Amino acid sequence: MKDKYIKEVEKLIPLPGRAKKEVLRDLEEAFASAAEHGETEEQVIQRLGSPKEFAENLNEQINFELFTQEHKKRKQMLIIVCTFIFSMLMFGLYAALKAAALTREIGGIGIIGGADGPTAIFVADPGMDFSMVAVVLGIAAFAASIILTIRYIYKNRGDKK
């Protein structure tokens, strides 16, 4: 009976994972404490009300909408930061690939033969230029982080704590 009640409450409260787990843990503790004091599960459920009533009372106390808005803001900020970090990693990869290509060009001159004179061999890289892919991804991610930041500021400009 207790487990069914808690599962119903879990379905009715629109909170993010950690907050929902905390509410459900507190509810478990309420049932355990009541059992220690000789109260039955039915009496506890009667005292708390139906799962819907419990969720509505909880909403009055913590206001689910404000809580979920704060969660969304944190998630948006995390996406912005990750996008910016990705762009910086791509620019770093571009620099590393260019440095490796420069090193290969300087040290890649090999002289072979010795008949009438030395012959120099230059090996061309016929494959795709991954440094350009890295720079394009870096620019795209950097632009996305700027756009996401502007959107975030624009959407939250009226919010003040």
Biotite code that builds the C-alpha atoms (Angstrom):
import biotite.structure as struc

atoms = struc.array([
    struc.Atom([0.000, 0.000, 0.000], chain_id="A", res_id=1, res_name="MET", atom_name="CA", element="C"),
    struc.Atom([2.806, 2.387, 0.944], chain_id="A", res_id=2, res_name="LYS", atom_name="CA", element="C"),
    struc.Atom([4.776, 1.524, -2.201], chain_id="A", res_id=3, res_name="ASP", atom_name="CA", element="C"),
    struc.Atom([1.734, 2.087, -4.417], chain_id="A", res_id=4, res_name="LYS", atom_name="CA", element="C"),
    struc.Atom([1.138, 5.474, -2.757], chain_id="A", res_id=5, res_name="TYR", atom_name="CA", element="C"),
    struc.Atom([4.752, 6.539, -3.252], chain_id="A", res_id=6, res_name="ILE", atom_name="CA", element="C"),
    struc.Atom([4.726, 5.442, -6.913], chain_id="A", res_id=7, res_name="LYS", atom_name="CA", element="C"),
    struc.Atom([1.578, 7.485, -7.533], chain_id="A", res_id=8, res_name="GLU", atom_name="CA", element="C"),
    struc.Atom([3.173, 10.533, -5.898], chain_id="A", res_id=9, res_name="VAL", atom_name="CA", element="C"),
    struc.Atom([6.294, 9.992, -8.027], chain_id="A", res_id=10, res_name="GLU", atom_name="CA", element="C"),
    struc.Atom([4.169, 10.138, -11.193], chain_id="A", res_id=11, res_name="LYS", atom_name="CA", element="C"),
    struc.Atom([2.400, 13.324, -10.077], chain_id="A", res_id=12, res_name="LEU", atom_name="CA", element="C"),
    struc.Atom([5.334, 15.519, -9.056], chain_id="A", res_id=13, res_name="ILE", atom_name="CA", element="C"),
    struc.Atom([7.054, 17.186, -12.033], chain_id="A", res_id=14, res_name="PRO", atom_name="CA", element="C"),
    struc.Atom([10.450, 17.694, -10.433], chain_id="A", res_id=15, res_name="LEU", atom_name="CA", element="C"),
    struc.Atom([13.911, 16.916, -11.820], chain_id="A", res_id=16, res_name="PRO", atom_name="CA", element="C"),
    struc.Atom([15.539, 13.641, -10.760], chain_id="A", res_id=17, res_name="GLY", atom_name="CA", element="C"),
    struc.Atom([17.477, 14.659, -7.647], chain_id="A", res_id=18, res_name="ARG", atom_name="CA", element="C"),
    struc.Atom([14.670, 16.770, -6.176], chain_id="A", res_id=19, res_name="ALA", atom_name="CA", element="C"),
    struc.Atom([12.103, 14.057, -6.879], chain_id="A", res_id=20, res_name="LYS", atom_name="CA", element="C"),
    struc.Atom([14.297, 11.444, -5.161], chain_id="A", res_id=21, res_name="LYS", atom_name="CA", element="C"),
    struc.Atom([14.630, 13.715, -2.132], chain_id="A", res_id=22, res_name="GLU", atom_name="CA", element="C"),
    struc.Atom([10.843, 14.138, -1.850], chain_id="A", res_id=23, res_name="VAL", atom_name="CA", element="C"),
    struc.Atom([10.288, 10.401, -2.193], chain_id="A", res_id=24, res_name="LEU", atom_name="CA", element="C"),
    struc.Atom([12.994, 9.671, 0.386], chain_id="A", res_id=25, res_name="ARG", atom_name="CA", element="C"),
    struc.Atom([11.305, 12.083, 2.814], chain_id="A", res_id=26, res_name="ASP", atom_name="CA", element="C"),
    struc.Atom([7.997, 10.350, 2.161], chain_id="A", res_id=27, res_name="LEU", atom_name="CA", element="C"),
    struc.Atom([9.610, 6.954, 2.909], chain_id="A", res_id=28, res_name="GLU", atom_name="CA", element="C"),
    struc.Atom([10.986, 8.406, 6.138], chain_id="A", res_id=29, res_name="GLU", atom_name="CA", element="C"),
    struc.Atom([7.541, 9.713, 7.082], chain_id="A", res_id=30, res_name="ALA", atom_name="CA", element="C"),
    struc.Atom([6.080, 6.221, 6.688], chain_id="A", res_id=31, res_name="PHE", atom_name="CA", element="C"),
    struc.Atom([8.981, 4.680, 8.653], chain_id="A", res_id=32, res_name="ALA", atom_name="CA", element="C"),
    struc.Atom([8.681, 7.228, 11.467], chain_id="A", res_id=33, res_name="SER", atom_name="CA", element="C"),
    struc.Atom([4.929, 6.708, 11.675], chain_id="A", res_id=34, res_name="ALA", atom_name="CA", element="C"),
    struc.Atom([5.436, 2.925, 11.850], chain_id="A", res_id=35, res_name="ALA", atom_name="CA", element="C"),
    struc.Atom([7.886, 3.412, 14.747], chain_id="A", res_id=36, res_name="GLU", atom_name="CA", element="C"),
    struc.Atom([5.192, 5.350, 16.600], chain_id="A", res_id=37, res_name="HIS", atom_name="CA", element="C"),
    struc.Atom([2.580, 2.666, 16.014], chain_id="A", res_id=38, res_name="GLY", atom_name="CA", element="C"),
    struc.Atom([0.735, 4.279, 13.144], chain_id="A", res_id=39, res_name="GLU", atom_name="CA", element="C"),
    struc.Atom([-0.421, 2.065, 10.274], chain_id="A", res_id=40, res_name="THR", atom_name="CA", element="C"),
    struc.Atom([0.193, 2.787, 6.599], chain_id="A", res_id=41, res_name="GLU", atom_name="CA", element="C"),
    struc.Atom([-3.534, 3.453, 6.136], chain_id="A", res_id=42, res_name="GLU", atom_name="CA", element="C"),
    struc.Atom([-3.472, 6.078, 8.910], chain_id="A", res_id=43, res_name="GLN", atom_name="CA", element="C"),
    struc.Atom([-0.457, 7.792, 7.362], chain_id="A", res_id=44, res_name="VAL", atom_name="CA", element="C"),
    struc.Atom([-2.130, 7.848, 3.949], chain_id="A", res_id=45, res_name="ILE", atom_name="CA", element="C"),
    struc.Atom([-5.283, 9.256, 5.534], chain_id="A", res_id=46, res_name="GLN", atom_name="CA", element="C"),
    struc.Atom([-3.218, 11.982, 7.209], chain_id="A", res_id=47, res_name="ARG", atom_name="CA", element="C"),
    struc.Atom([-1.285, 12.837, 4.009], chain_id="A", res_id=48, res_name="LEU", atom_name="CA", element="C"),
    struc.Atom([-4.337, 12.668, 1.743], chain_id="A", res_id=49, res_name="GLY", atom_name="CA", element="C"),
    struc.Atom([-4.534, 11.102, -1.687], chain_id="A", res_id=50, res_name="SER", atom_name="CA", element="C"),
    struc.Atom([-1.394, 11.148, -3.848], chain_id="A", res_id=51, res_name="PRO", atom_name="CA", element="C"),
    struc.Atom([-2.962, 13.965, -5.873], chain_id="A", res_id=52, res_name="LYS", atom_name="CA", element="C"),
    struc.Atom([-3.688, 15.995, -2.729], chain_id="A", res_id=53, res_name="GLU", atom_name="CA", element="C"),
    struc.Atom([-0.169, 15.360, -1.453], chain_id="A", res_id=54, res_name="PHE", atom_name="CA", element="C"),
    struc.Atom([1.319, 16.560, -4.762], chain_id="A", res_id=55, res_name="ALA", atom_name="CA", element="C"),
    struc.Atom([-0.877, 19.669, -4.754], chain_id="A", res_id=56, res_name="GLU", atom_name="CA", element="C"),
    struc.Atom([0.145, 20.509, -1.176], chain_id="A", res_id=57, res_name="ASN", atom_name="CA", element="C"),
    struc.Atom([3.770, 19.995, -2.087], chain_id="A", res_id=58, res_name="LEU", atom_name="CA", element="C"),
    struc.Atom([3.341, 22.280, -5.091], chain_id="A", res_id=59, res_name="ASN", atom_name="CA", element="C"),
    struc.Atom([1.955, 24.999, -2.808], chain_id="A", res_id=60, res_name="GLU", atom_name="CA", element="C"),
    struc.Atom([5.038, 24.676, -0.612], chain_id="A", res_id=61, res_name="GLN", atom_name="CA", element="C"),
    struc.Atom([7.808, 24.598, -3.219], chain_id="A", res_id=62, res_name="ILE", atom_name="CA", element="C"),
    struc.Atom([6.143, 25.812, -6.455], chain_id="A", res_id=63, res_name="ASN", atom_name="CA", element="C"),
    struc.Atom([7.124, 23.214, -9.069], chain_id="A", res_id=64, res_name="PHE", atom_name="CA", element="C"),
    struc.Atom([7.122, 25.778, -11.884], chain_id="A", res_id=65, res_name="GLU", atom_name="CA", element="C"),
    struc.Atom([9.830, 27.959, -10.315], chain_id="A", res_id=66, res_name="LEU", atom_name="CA", element="C"),
    struc.Atom([11.846, 24.894, -9.414], chain_id="A", res_id=67, res_name="PHE", atom_name="CA", element="C"),
    struc.Atom([11.740, 23.501, -12.953], chain_id="A", res_id=68, res_name="THR", atom_name="CA", element="C"),
    struc.Atom([12.558, 26.930, -14.430], chain_id="A", res_id=69, res_name="GLN", atom_name="CA", element="C"),
    struc.Atom([15.731, 27.092, -12.337], chain_id="A", res_id=70, res_name="GLU", atom_name="CA", element="C"),
    struc.Atom([16.615, 23.575, -13.449], chain_id="A", res_id=71, res_name="HIS", atom_name="CA", element="C"),
    struc.Atom([16.142, 24.560, -17.108], chain_id="A", res_id=72, res_name="LYS", atom_name="CA", element="C"),
    struc.Atom([18.346, 27.632, -16.629], chain_id="A", res_id=73, res_name="LYS", atom_name="CA", element="C"),
    struc.Atom([21.152, 25.527, -15.178], chain_id="A", res_id=74, res_name="ARG", atom_name="CA", element="C"),
    struc.Atom([20.824, 23.044, -18.017], chain_id="A", res_id=75, res_name="LYS", atom_name="CA", element="C"),
    struc.Atom([20.958, 25.828, -20.624], chain_id="A", res_id=76, res_name="GLN", atom_name="CA", element="C"),
    struc.Atom([24.067, 27.294, -18.991], chain_id="A", res_id=77, res_name="MET", atom_name="CA", element="C"),
    struc.Atom([25.728, 23.875, -18.994], chain_id="A", res_id=78, res_name="LEU", atom_name="CA", element="C"),
    struc.Atom([25.008, 23.494, -22.723], chain_id="A", res_id=79, res_name="ILE", atom_name="CA", element="C"),
    struc.Atom([26.517, 26.936, -23.397], chain_id="A", res_id=80, res_name="ILE", atom_name="CA", element="C"),
    struc.Atom([29.665, 26.104, -21.432], chain_id="A", res_id=81, res_name="VAL", atom_name="CA", element="C"),
    struc.Atom([30.057, 22.700, -23.104], chain_id="A", res_id=82, res_name="CYS", atom_name="CA", element="C"),
    struc.Atom([29.617, 24.226, -26.565], chain_id="A", res_id=83, res_name="THR", atom_name="CA", element="C"),
    struc.Atom([32.254, 26.856, -25.808], chain_id="A", res_id=84, res_name="PHE", atom_name="CA", element="C"),
    struc.Atom([34.688, 24.239, -24.450], chain_id="A", res_id=85, res_name="ILE", atom_name="CA", element="C"),
    struc.Atom([34.124, 22.100, -27.559], chain_id="A", res_id=86, res_name="PHE", atom_name="CA", element="C"),
    struc.Atom([34.938, 25.083, -29.792], chain_id="A", res_id=87, res_name="SER", atom_name="CA", element="C"),
    struc.Atom([38.162, 25.726, -27.881], chain_id="A", res_id=88, res_name="MET", atom_name="CA", element="C"),
    struc.Atom([39.118, 22.047, -28.176], chain_id="A", res_id=89, res_name="LEU", atom_name="CA", element="C"),
    struc.Atom([38.566, 22.195, -31.933], chain_id="A", res_id=90, res_name="MET", atom_name="CA", element="C"),
    struc.Atom([40.753, 25.305, -32.217], chain_id="A", res_id=91, res_name="PHE", atom_name="CA", element="C"),
    struc.Atom([43.423, 23.533, -30.149], chain_id="A", res_id=92, res_name="GLY", atom_name="CA", element="C"),
    struc.Atom([43.182, 20.481, -32.412], chain_id="A", res_id=93, res_name="LEU", atom_name="CA", element="C"),
    struc.Atom([43.542, 22.743, -35.437], chain_id="A", res_id=94, res_name="TYR", atom_name="CA", element="C"),
    struc.Atom([46.686, 24.303, -33.973], chain_id="A", res_id=95, res_name="ALA", atom_name="CA", element="C"),
    struc.Atom([48.134, 20.890, -33.129], chain_id="A", res_id=96, res_name="ALA", atom_name="CA", element="C"),
    struc.Atom([47.428, 19.538, -36.614], chain_id="A", res_id=97, res_name="LEU", atom_name="CA", element="C"),
    struc.Atom([48.992, 22.596, -38.245], chain_id="A", res_id=98, res_name="LYS", atom_name="CA", element="C"),
    struc.Atom([52.056, 22.307, -35.991], chain_id="A", res_id=99, res_name="ALA", atom_name="CA", element="C"),
    struc.Atom([52.381, 18.621, -36.872], chain_id="A", res_id=100, res_name="ALA", atom_name="CA", element="C"),
    struc.Atom([52.075, 19.424, -40.590], chain_id="A", res_id=101, res_name="ALA", atom_name="CA", element="C"),
    struc.Atom([54.739, 22.131, -40.287], chain_id="A", res_id=102, res_name="LEU", atom_name="CA", element="C"),
    struc.Atom([57.058, 19.744, -38.460], chain_id="A", res_id=103, res_name="THR", atom_name="CA", element="C"),
    struc.Atom([56.452, 17.100, -41.102], chain_id="A", res_id=104, res_name="ARG", atom_name="CA", element="C"),
    struc.Atom([57.246, 19.586, -43.904], chain_id="A", res_id=105, res_name="GLU", atom_name="CA", element="C"),
    struc.Atom([60.486, 20.753, -42.274], chain_id="A", res_id=106, res_name="ILE", atom_name="CA", element="C"),
    struc.Atom([61.708, 17.302, -41.317], chain_id="A", res_id=107, res_name="GLY", atom_name="CA", element="C"),
    struc.Atom([60.164, 15.462, -44.242], chain_id="A", res_id=108, res_name="GLY", atom_name="CA", element="C"),
    struc.Atom([62.762, 16.299, -46.865], chain_id="A", res_id=109, res_name="ILE", atom_name="CA", element="C"),
    struc.Atom([64.601, 13.119, -47.654], chain_id="A", res_id=110, res_name="GLY", atom_name="CA", element="C"),
    struc.Atom([67.489, 12.831, -50.034], chain_id="A", res_id=111, res_name="ILE", atom_name="CA", element="C"),
    struc.Atom([68.062, 9.537, -51.802], chain_id="A", res_id=112, res_name="ILE", atom_name="CA", element="C"),
    struc.Atom([70.229, 8.357, -54.606], chain_id="A", res_id=113, res_name="GLY", atom_name="CA", element="C"),
    struc.Atom([73.685, 9.466, -55.433], chain_id="A", res_id=114, res_name="GLY", atom_name="CA", element="C"),
    struc.Atom([74.255, 8.804, -59.109], chain_id="A", res_id=115, res_name="ALA", atom_name="CA", element="C"),
    struc.Atom([74.590, 12.157, -60.813], chain_id="A", res_id=116, res_name="ASP", atom_name="CA", element="C"),
    struc.Atom([73.226, 14.132, -57.917], chain_id="A", res_id=117, res_name="GLY", atom_name="CA", element="C"),
    struc.Atom([70.869, 13.922, -54.990], chain_id="A", res_id=118, res_name="PRO", atom_name="CA", element="C"),
    struc.Atom([67.157, 13.498, -55.607], chain_id="A", res_id=119, res_name="THR", atom_name="CA", element="C"),
    struc.Atom([64.684, 15.085, -53.193], chain_id="A", res_id=120, res_name="ALA", atom_name="CA", element="C"),
    struc.Atom([61.373, 13.369, -52.557], chain_id="A", res_id=121, res_name="ILE", atom_name="CA", element="C"),
    struc.Atom([58.396, 15.292, -51.212], chain_id="A", res_id=122, res_name="PHE", atom_name="CA", element="C"),
    struc.Atom([55.513, 13.202, -50.008], chain_id="A", res_id=123, res_name="VAL", atom_name="CA", element="C"),
    struc.Atom([52.169, 14.888, -50.477], chain_id="A", res_id=124, res_name="ALA", atom_name="CA", element="C"),
    struc.Atom([49.315, 14.150, -48.123], chain_id="A", res_id=125, res_name="ASP", atom_name="CA", element="C"),
    struc.Atom([46.566, 12.967, -50.473], chain_id="A", res_id=126, res_name="PRO", atom_name="CA", element="C"),
    struc.Atom([44.013, 12.558, -47.675], chain_id="A", res_id=127, res_name="GLY", atom_name="CA", element="C"),
    struc.Atom([41.498, 14.979, -46.295], chain_id="A", res_id=128, res_name="MET", atom_name="CA", element="C"),
    struc.Atom([42.757, 18.029, -44.423], chain_id="A", res_id=129, res_name="ASP", atom_name="CA", element="C"),
    struc.Atom([41.482, 17.330, -40.904], chain_id="A", res_id=130, res_name="PHE", atom_name="CA", element="C"),
    struc.Atom([42.779, 20.662, -39.686], chain_id="A", res_id=131, res_name="SER", atom_name="CA", element="C"),
    struc.Atom([40.173, 22.417, -41.825], chain_id="A", res_id=132, res_name="MET", atom_name="CA", element="C"),
    struc.Atom([37.440, 20.168, -40.458], chain_id="A", res_id=133, res_name="VAL", atom_name="CA", element="C"),
    struc.Atom([38.580, 21.065, -36.921], chain_id="A", res_id=134, res_name="ALA", atom_name="CA", element="C"),
    struc.Atom([38.572, 24.798, -37.632], chain_id="A", res_id=135, res_name="VAL", atom_name="CA", element="C"),
    struc.Atom([35.123, 24.653, -39.271], chain_id="A", res_id=136, res_name="VAL", atom_name="CA", element="C"),
    struc.Atom([33.726, 22.711, -36.286], chain_id="A", res_id=137, res_name="LEU", atom_name="CA", element="C"),
    struc.Atom([35.424, 25.156, -33.927], chain_id="A", res_id=138, res_name="GLY", atom_name="CA", element="C"),
    struc.Atom([33.928, 28.176, -35.668], chain_id="A", res_id=139, res_name="ILE", atom_name="CA", element="C"),
    struc.Atom([30.476, 26.566, -35.776], chain_id="A", res_id=140, res_name="ALA", atom_name="CA", element="C"),
    struc.Atom([30.598, 25.629, -32.074], chain_id="A", res_id=141, res_name="ALA", atom_name="CA", element="C"),
    struc.Atom([31.868, 29.080, -31.101], chain_id="A", res_id=142, res_name="PHE", atom_name="CA", element="C"),
    struc.Atom([29.076, 30.743, -33.096], chain_id="A", res_id=143, res_name="ALA", atom_name="CA", element="C"),
    struc.Atom([26.540, 28.390, -31.487], chain_id="A", res_id=144, res_name="ALA", atom_name="CA", element="C"),
    struc.Atom([27.821, 29.253, -28.007], chain_id="A", res_id=145, res_name="SER", atom_name="CA", element="C"),
    struc.Atom([27.467, 32.976, -28.761], chain_id="A", res_id=146, res_name="ILE", atom_name="CA", element="C"),
    struc.Atom([23.937, 32.507, -30.120], chain_id="A", res_id=147, res_name="ILE", atom_name="CA", element="C"),
    struc.Atom([22.935, 30.351, -27.131], chain_id="A", res_id=148, res_name="LEU", atom_name="CA", element="C"),
    struc.Atom([24.379, 32.921, -24.724], chain_id="A", res_id=149, res_name="THR", atom_name="CA", element="C"),
    struc.Atom([22.451, 35.757, -26.379], chain_id="A", res_id=150, res_name="ILE", atom_name="CA", element="C"),
    struc.Atom([19.239, 33.676, -26.274], chain_id="A", res_id=151, res_name="ARG", atom_name="CA", element="C"),
    struc.Atom([19.834, 32.840, -22.620], chain_id="A", res_id=152, res_name="TYR", atom_name="CA", element="C"),
    struc.Atom([20.390, 36.494, -21.694], chain_id="A", res_id=153, res_name="ILE", atom_name="CA", element="C"),
    struc.Atom([17.405, 37.633, -23.742], chain_id="A", res_id=154, res_name="TYR", atom_name="CA", element="C"),
    struc.Atom([15.044, 35.047, -22.189], chain_id="A", res_id=155, res_name="LYS", atom_name="CA", element="C"),
    struc.Atom([16.213, 35.673, -18.628], chain_id="A", res_id=156, res_name="ASN", atom_name="CA", element="C"),
    struc.Atom([16.699, 39.429, -18.667], chain_id="A", res_id=157, res_name="ARG", atom_name="CA", element="C"),
    struc.Atom([13.567, 40.106, -16.608], chain_id="A", res_id=158, res_name="GLY", atom_name="CA", element="C"),
    struc.Atom([14.390, 37.503, -13.926], chain_id="A", res_id=159, res_name="ASP", atom_name="CA", element="C"),
    struc.Atom([15.860, 39.031, -10.793], chain_id="A", res_id=160, res_name="LYS", atom_name="CA", element="C"),
    struc.Atom([16.489, 37.362, -7.489], chain_id="A", res_id=161, res_name="LYS", atom_name="CA", element="C"),
])
